[in-house]
Amino acid sequence: MEEGRIVGLIGPNGAGKTTLFNCLSRLYTPNAGDVVFEGGSLLRRAPHEIASLGIGRTFQNVALFATMTVLQNVMVGVHGRTRSDFLSNALRLPWVREEEAAIRDAALDLLRFLDLEPHAHAPAAGLPFGTLKRVELARALASRPKLLLLDEPAAGLNHEEVGLLGDLLRSIRARRGVTILLVEHHMHLVMQVSDRVVVLDFGRKIAEGAPADVQRNPDVIRAYLGE
C-alpha cells in the first residue's frame, strides 16, 4: 500500500477479500507469507494490538452498542488511546477527568466531520442504516488510524448515500491523511474513488492497476462474467 492512497480491493464472491482483511487485522493467521506494516511483522501481534499500531477497520455488519448514544459509541473508539486504567478511573483523578473531556471533544469533532452531530445524544438503536454506517466509520476514525480497512461500506446504502460516501472517503484521505483499503461490490464507487484497484479471484491476485485499466483487463472480465 502506498501511503495516502485509496486502494480498491474487488473480486467475485468467495475471492478471499474478507479473508485478506481478517489476516491484516490478525483475526486469521495466514498459512504462509507475512503481513508487514511500517516495517514490522503483524504476525507477532495479537488482534487487540492492531488498532494501537494505526490500523482501523469497519465490518460488513454494523457492530455498534445499540443502547449507547452515538457520541458514546464514538468515544469507545478513542479509549484505545487513553492512559487511564481501572484504578485511576475509580479514583477519578484530575488527569483522568481531563482525559475524558479530551476524548469527548475528539469524538464530537468526528461527529461534526461526518455530519452526525444532530444525532450525538440519540441511542444507536432505531437510527437509519446509512446513519449507523457513518457512526461505525466515526468510531474507526476515532483511533486515529494511519490505514483504514473498509469492508463493504456501501452495502445497504441507497444511490444518494453511496455518492455521499464517495465524497466522504476522499475527504477522509485529504483532510485526515488516512490511507484507505476498500473492499466493495459497488463498482461505480470503487472506480470513482480508488487511485489503484486490486482484483482477487479464488485467493489469487489476477490484476492490479489504474481503475480504467482494470476494467478493460480480460482476466477480470472472465472472473466476473465467466469464459
N, C-alpha and C positions, 0 to 999 in steps of 0.2 A: 504494500500500500504506500502510495506517495502522500506525504503529509499535506493537508489542506485540500484534498480532492474528495469528490463524491464518486464512489465506485459502485456500479450496479452489478449484482450477482443474480443471474437468471438461469432458468433451465426448466424442463418439463417436471411434472410431479414425480417425486422419487429420485430426482437427480442428485440429492445429497446436500442441498443448500442449508437446511436447518441443522443437519448433522454437522456440517462445517462450522456453523455458528456455535453449536454445542461444544465442539472441540476448542474453538477460540476462547470461549468463556469457561472452559475447564469442567463443564458438566459431563463431557465424554473425554476419554483418553484415546488418542489415535493408536492404531496397531503399529504404525511405523512413522518415521519422519519426526519433525519438530514443529513447534509453534513459537516463533520468535517475535518479541515486541520490544522495540527500543534496545536491541542488542542482547536481551536476556530471554532465556527459555521460559515459557509459561508452564511447561510440563512439570516444573518443580514447584509450582504454586497451587494452593488449594483454591477451590472456586470462590470462597469468600474474600480472597485476597485480590481478585482480578480488578474490582472497582477501585481499590486504593492505588492500583498501578496506572489508572487513567483510561480504563475501558468500561464503557456503559452499554447497556443493552435494553431493548424492548422485546416483547414476545408477541407471537401471533394472537394469543388470547389475552385480553386485558386482565392484569392481575393487580387490582387496587384493593385497598381496605374499604369495603362498602360503607361501613358505619362511620368512618372518619371523614372529615371535611376535605375538600380539595387542597386547602392550604396544608393541613396535617399530612396528607399523602405526599406532598412535595417535600415537606420538611423531613420526612423519613429518608429521602434520598440524600439530604445534606448531612444527616447524622453520621454517615460513614467517615466524614472528615473532621469529626469533633474529638476533643481531648478528654472529655468528661467520662467517668465510669460510674458504676453503681454507687460507690461510697460518696463521691463528690456530689452526685445528683441528690442523694439522700440528705446530705448536709446543707444543700442549697448554698454552696459557697458563692461569694460575689462574682468570681470569674465565670462560674457556671451560668449564672443569670445573664451576664454579658454575652456569653457564647450563645445562649438560647435566643437572645434578642437579635444577634447577628444572623443566626440560622433563619429566623422568621423574616428578616429583611431580605436575605438572599432568595428565599422561597417566593416572597411577594414580587421581587424583581423578575423572577422567571414567569410568574403568573401574568404580569404586565406584558412581558415579551411575547407570550403565547396567547394574549388576549383572553386570559382566564380569570382576571381579577374580579369580574362580577360574580363569579361562582366560588370565590375564595372560601366562604363560610358555609357553603352547601355541602351536604353529605354526598359522597360519590354515588351512592345508590340512587337510581332514578334519573341521573343525568343522561342526555343523549349520547349515543355511542361515539359519535365524532368528537364530542367534548371529552369523553373518557380517554380517547386515544391521545388527545393533546395533554391531558393530565399525566398519563403514563410517560409521554415524551418529556414533560417538565420534570418529572421525578428522575428520569435517566440523566437529564442535563444537570440536575442539582448536585451530582457528584463531581461536576467539572471534568467530564471525560475529555481526553485527547482524541480517542477513537470511539465512535458511536456505532453500534451494531443495531440496525433496524430490521426486524423480522416482519415483513408484510404490513407496514404501517398503513397502507391504503385499503386493506381488507375491510369490507363493510361500510366504506365511505361512499357517499354519492358523488356525482360528477363535480359539483361545485367544491365539495370538501377536498377532493383529490387535487384540484387546481390550487386550492389554498395550501395544501400540504406541500406541493412542489415549491411554492414561494417560500414557505417556512423553512424547508430544508436548505434552500440557497441562503436564506438569512442566517441560519444557524452556522453554516460554513463561513459566511462573510463576517458576521458580527461577533461570533463566539470562537472562531478559529478552530472549529471541530472538524476532524476528518470523519467521513461517513462511509460505512459499508452497508449497502441497501439490498436486502432480499425482497423481491417484489414480483408479482404476477401481472401487475398493471403496466403493460409495455410502454404505453404513451408516457406515463410518469417517469419510468426508468430512462427512456431515451431523451426526455426533455431535461432532466436534472443531472444526469451522470456525465462525468468527464471521460470515464472509461467503463466498459462493460465486460464482464467475465461470464462465460457460459459453461455450465456444468451439464453433463449427461451421464447418468449411471456412475456418479462419483468421479468422473474424469473431465478435466478441462478440455473443451473442444474448440474454444475460440476466446480471443481477448483483443480488445482494441477500441477505437472510437465507436460511438453508437451507430453511426451511419454505416461503417464498415461491417460491424457485427450483423446488422440487419440484412446485409447482402451475402453473408457467408453461407455457402452451400451446406456445410456441415450443420449449421444452426437451423437452416430451413428444414433439413432432413430430420433433425431431432424433434422439431415441433410438429411437422406435417407428415413424417414418415417418408419412406422411399417413393 
